[in-house]
């Protein structure tokens, strides 16, 4: 993934390792309860049924939109940038899509929104990306 000389983040995108249809969500929910499915990004953003309040607070801390998609409804450009790998968090920047966190990095967050924020901040710095209105 090439990065242009200006690398300002315009938004963050998370892709769950689950399908977004009603049937897909139901299958994932049941399989997760039986220990047959797991998505580390789901563990961070959702409780057993709803989005976590902690996650809503963390998401607001970025200063850019953090959109989430499922593996079956993610934008084609994101799918191509991460080669279909999920779960994943990418930054959309002025230079294109940059993968920030893959499955193992998301797993290391252990379901914590705060740990996700820290991991993203670290990757933004490591990859030389900039938040809007910062240099």
C-alpha angles and dihedrals in degrees: 000000000000119000120209122224090263109058106177115157113237097179144341123238128199122193119201123217090236138078119258101218118106089250091046092051092047092049091049093047092052094042091048091053089051092048093248099111133038136178117180092201090054088052090056099045104032141045119209092299113356141045111274118250088222089058093050089055093046092048090056091055095071100072090222131075116275107204122188129205137175122241091259098048103037117124112270091237091058092046089053094045093054096034091239093299115151147228095034143146119214134180118226104214139171085266097052133264119339121189110229104172132017132189097289094047091049091048089053089061088069094212095307121136090199091054089050091053090050092047092050092047090051093050092046089056094042093051094046095243123151132218114229115284094013131104 
